[in-house]
């Protein structure tokens, strides 16, 4: 993905960022701890929720399949950790009524945040009305209090102009966050895609967040994305209300880098294949 010179300069500087204990601790509070395996169980989700409160502080949210939202709600009661779930996931091929129904059911079960997949293949093929009707249907079903993150599947877009177009349209349709990827398609989160999406958010002038998801597995990678956000949006912009990492195996690295060992709460780490 070729970027304008000023954005490429920001990317290059961010790529050289170092992961120290302060950065790692900051990243933990921005993490959507994720498990989206096809064979996930209630027991696995309960263990994931237990890991969400770490010696270095709580993560922002757990992200799990809709069928486990009730399980997560019970496991996370009183923790302050949000519950995120996915709809139209991972292929982005459902119609607007189906996405609305899926979203309403998840919200009723207790989801605080909905990560919805843009019908990205249709958008890339030239459709505009149908993809945005899906996003608007999800927005309406979320209501005013539930966060909607739009998953663009940035790695599938053939050029940055088209990705920027999809990002702008998603913001216009009510996105609270722009999210890079499902983690099921490669490439997933890249600094190039993050640079472009953060730039679109900045240009919009709206309070829209950014979520990097897919393939971020160590503290050094997290540090680069945070440094990029600091450069393009200003220091202090990246908070849980505006910035997230979607990851399964990142937490161990962040805990180690922050000086709290490799695992939280003596539970089994989630495999790197767990979704994002």
C-alpha positions as CSV (number, residue, x, y, z in Angstrom):
1,X,0.0,0.0,0.0
2,X,1.6,3.2,-1.2
3,X,1.1,6.2,1.1
4,X,1.7,9.9,0.7
5,X,5.2,11.0,1.8
6,X,4.1,12.6,5.1
7,X,2.1,9.6,6.2
8,X,4.9,7.3,5.2
9,X,7.3,9.3,7.3
10,X,5.0,9.0,10.3
11,X,4.8,5.2,9.7
12,X,8.5,4.9,9.5
13,X,9.0,6.7,12.7
14,X,6.4,4.6,14.5
15,X,7.9,1.4,13.3
16,X,11.1,2.2,15.2
17,X,9.2,2.7,18.5
18,X,10.4,0.7,21.5
19,X,8.2,-1.3,23.9
20,X,9.1,-0.4,27.5
21,X,7.1,-1.2,30.7
22,X,5.1,2.0,30.5
23,X,4.0,1.4,26.9
24,X,3.1,-2.3,27.7
25,X,1.0,-1.4,30.7
26,X,-0.8,1.3,28.6
27,X,-1.5,-1.3,25.9
28,X,-3.0,-3.8,28.3
29,X,-5.8,-1.3,29.1
30,X,-6.5,-0.9,25.4
31,X,-6.8,-4.7,24.6
32,X,-9.9,-6.5,23.4
33,X,-8.8,-10.0,24.6
34,X,-10.2,-12.2,22.0
35,X,-11.2,-15.8,21.3
36,X,-13.1,-16.6,18.1
37,X,-12.2,-20.3,17.6
38,X,-14.8,-22.5,15.9
39,X,-14.5,-24.9,18.8
40,X,-14.7,-22.4,21.7
41,X,-16.6,-23.6,24.8
42,X,-18.1,-22.0,27.8
43,X,-15.2,-23.2,29.9
44,X,-12.7,-21.6,27.5
45,X,-14.6,-18.3,27.6
46,X,-14.7,-18.3,31.4
47,X,-10.9,-18.8,31.4
48,X,-10.5,-15.9,29.0
49,X,-12.6,-13.7,31.2
50,X,-10.5,-14.6,34.2
51,X,-7.4,-13.5,32.4
52,X,-9.0,-10.2,31.5
53,X,-8.2,-8.8,35.0
54,X,-4.4,-8.9,35.2
55,X,-1.8,-7.8,37.8
56,X,-1.1,-4.8,35.5
57,X,-4.8,-3.8,35.3
58,X,-7.9,-4.9,33.4
59,X,-8.1,-5.1,29.6
60,X,-10.7,-2.9,27.9
61,X,-13.0,-5.8,26.7
62,X,-13.2,-9.4,25.9
63,X,-14.4,-10.3,22.4
64,X,-16.2,-13.6,21.9
65,X,-18.8,-15.3,19.8
66,X,-22.4,-14.1,20.3
67,X,-23.4,-17.5,21.8
68,X,-21.1,-16.8,24.7
69,X,-22.2,-13.3,25.6
70,X,-24.3,-14.5,28.6
71,X,-21.4,-16.6,29.9
72,X,-19.0,-13.6,29.7
73,X,-21.6,-11.3,31.4
74,X,-21.7,-13.6,34.3
75,X,-17.9,-14.2,34.5
76,X,-17.1,-10.5,34.2
77,X,-19.7,-9.1,36.6
78,X,-18.2,-6.3,38.7
79,X,-14.9,-6.2,36.8
80,X,-15.6,-3.2,34.6
81,X,-14.4,-5.1,31.5
82,X,-16.7,-4.6,28.5
83,X,-18.2,-7.5,26.4
84,X,-17.7,-7.3,22.7
85,X,-19.0,-9.7,20.1
86,X,-19.1,-10.1,16.4
87,X,-21.8,-10.1,13.8
88,X,-21.8,-10.8,10.1
89,X,-18.5,-12.5,10.9
90,X,-16.2,-13.4,9.3
91,X,-17.3,-13.3,5.7
92,X,-19.5,-10.2,5.8
93,X,-22.1,-11.8,3.5
94,X,-25.4,-11.5,5.5
95,X,-28.2,-9.1,4.5
96,X,-29.3,-6.1,6.6
97,X,-32.3,-7.8,8.3
98,X,-30.1,-10.7,9.4
99,X,-27.4,-8.5,10.7
100,X,-30.0,-6.4,12.6
101,X,-31.5,-9.5,14.2
102,X,-28.1,-10.8,15.2
103,X,-27.1,-7.5,16.7
104,X,-30.4,-7.1,18.7
105,X,-30.0,-10.6,20.1
106,X,-26.4,-9.9,21.2
107,X,-27.3,-6.6,22.8
108,X,-30.2,-8.2,24.6
109,X,-27.8,-10.9,26.0
110,X,-25.6,-8.1,27.4
111,X,-23.0,-7.1,24.7
112,X,-21.6,-3.6,25.2
113,X,-19.8,-3.5,21.8
114,X,-20.6,-4.9,18.4
115,X,-17.9,-5.6,15.9
116,X,-19.6,-5.9,12.5
117,X,-18.0,-7.0,9.2
118,X,-18.5,-4.6,6.3
119,X,-19.7,-6.5,3.2
120,X,-16.2,-5.8,1.9
121,X,-16.3,-8.0,-1.1
122,X,-19.4,-6.3,-2.4
123,X,-17.9,-2.9,-1.7
124,X,-14.7,-3.8,-3.6
125,X,-16.8,-5.1,-6.5
126,X,-18.5,-1.7,-6.7
127,X,-21.6,-1.9,-4.6
128,X,-22.3,1.0,-2.3
129,X,-25.9,0.9,-1.2
130,X,-26.1,-2.7,0.0
131,X,-22.9,-2.6,2.2
132,X,-23.9,0.6,3.9
133,X,-27.5,-0.6,4.4
134,X,-25.9,-3.5,6.5
135,X,-23.9,-1.0,8.6
136,X,-26.8,1.3,9.1
137,X,-29.0,-1.7,10.1
138,X,-26.4,-2.7,12.7
139,X,-26.1,0.9,13.9
140,X,-29.9,1.1,14.4
141,X,-29.9,-2.2,16.2
142,X,-27.1,-1.2,18.5
143,X,-29.1,1.8,19.8
144,X,-27.4,4.9,21.3
145,X,-25.5,3.1,24.1
146,X,-23.7,0.2,22.3
147,X,-20.4,0.8,20.5
148,X,-20.3,-0.3,16.9
149,X,-16.9,-1.2,15.4
150,X,-16.9,-1.6,11.6
151,X,-14.5,-4.3,10.4
152,X,-13.2,-3.3,7.0
153,X,-10.9,-6.3,6.2
154,X,-8.3,-3.9,5.0
155,X,-6.0,-6.5,3.6
156,X,-8.4,-7.4,0.9
157,X,-8.6,-3.9,-0.6
158,X,-6.6,-3.5,-3.8
159,X,-5.7,0.2,-3.3
160,X,-5.7,2.8,-0.5
161,X,-8.2,5.1,-2.2
162,X,-10.9,2.4,-2.1
163,X,-10.1,1.5,1.5
164,X,-10.3,5.2,2.4
165,X,-13.6,5.4,0.6
166,X,-15.0,2.5,2.6
167,X,-13.7,4.0,5.8
168,X,-15.4,7.4,5.1
169,X,-18.7,5.7,4.2
170,X,-18.6,3.7,7.4
171,X,-18.1,6.8,9.5
172,X,-21.0,8.4,7.7
173,X,-23.1,5.3,8.4
174,X,-22.4,5.6,12.2
175,X,-19.2,3.7,13.0
176,X,-17.8,4.4,16.4
177,X,-14.6,2.6,15.5
178,X,-12.9,1.6,12.3
179,X,-11.3,-1.8,12.6
180,X,-8.7,-3.3,10.3
181,X,-9.5,-6.9,10.1
182,X,-11.3,-10.1,11.2
183,X,-8.0,-11.8,11.7
184,X,-9.2,-14.6,9.4
185,X,-7.7,-13.1,6.2
186,X,-4.1,-12.2,5.6
187,X,-2.7,-9.6,5.6
188,X,-4.5,-8.5,8.7
189,X,-3.5,-5.4,10.7
190,X,-0.6,-3.5,9.1
191,X,0.9,-0.2,9.9
192,X,0.1,0.9,6.4
193,X,-3.6,0.3,6.8
194,X,-3.5,1.8,10.3
195,X,-1.9,5.0,9.0
196,X,-4.6,5.4,6.3
197,X,-7.5,4.7,8.7
198,X,-6.1,7.0,11.4
199,X,-5.7,9.7,8.7
200,X,-9.3,9.3,7.6
201,X,-10.5,9.5,11.2
202,X,-8.5,12.7,11.7
203,X,-9.8,14.3,8.5
204,X,-13.4,13.4,9.5
205,X,-13.3,15.6,12.5
206,X,-15.5,13.2,14.3
207,X,-15.0,11.2,17.5
208,X,-14.3,7.9,15.9
209,X,-11.9,5.3,17.3
210,X,-9.5,2.8,15.7
211,X,-8.9,-0.9,16.3
212,X,-6.0,-2.8,15.1
213,X,-6.8,-6.5,14.9
214,X,-5.0,-9.5,13.5
215,X,-1.4,-10.6,13.8
216,X,-0.2,-8.3,16.7
217,X,1.4,-10.8,19.0
218,X,4.1,-8.9,20.9
219,X,4.8,-5.8,22.8
220,X,7.0,-4.3,20.1
221,X,4.2,-4.6,17.6
222,X,1.8,-2.9,20.0
223,X,4.3,-0.1,20.6
224,X,4.5,0.7,16.9
225,X,0.7,1.1,16.6
226,X,0.5,3.2,19.7
227,X,3.3,5.4,18.5
228,X,1.5,5.8,15.2
229,X,-1.7,6.9,16.9
230,X,0.3,9.4,19.0
231,X,1.8,10.9,15.9
232,X,-1.3,11.2,13.8
233,X,-3.9,12.0,16.4
234,X,-1.8,13.5,19.2
235,X,-0.5,12.2,22.5
236,X,-3.4,11.3,24.9
237,X,-5.8,10.5,22.1
238,X,-5.5,6.8,22.4
239,X,-7.7,5.7,25.3
240,X,-10.1,2.8,25.5
241,X,-12.8,5.1,24.1
242,X,-10.8,5.7,20.9
243,X,-8.2,2.9,20.5
244,X,-8.1,-0.9,20.8
245,X,-6.0,-3.9,20.0
246,X,-7.9,-7.0,19.0
247,X,-5.7,-10.0,19.9
248,X,-5.5,-13.4,21.6
249,X,-1.8,-14.0,22.3
250,X,-0.7,-10.4,22.8
251,X,-1.5,-10.3,26.5
252,X,1.4,-12.6,27.6
253,X,3.9,-10.4,25.9
254,X,2.5,-7.2,27.4
255,X,2.5,-8.7,30.9
256,X,6.1,-9.8,30.5
257,X,7.2,-6.4,29.2
258,X,5.3,-4.6,32.0
259,X,7.2,-6.6,34.6
260,X,4.3,-8.9,35.6
261,X,5.5,-12.2,34.2
262,X,4.1,-14.1,31.2
263,X,0.6,-15.0,32.3
264,X,-2.3,-13.5,34.3
265,X,-4.1,-15.2,37.1
266,X,-2.3,-18.5,36.6
267,X,-4.6,-19.5,33.8
268,X,-3.8,-21.2,30.5
269,X,-2.9,-18.7,27.8
270,X,-5.2,-18.5,24.8
271,X,-3.6,-20.0,21.7
272,X,-2.4,-17.7,18.9
273,X,-5.0,-19.2,16.6
274,X,-7.8,-17.9,18.8
275,X,-9.2,-15.5,16.3
276,X,-7.4,-12.2,15.9
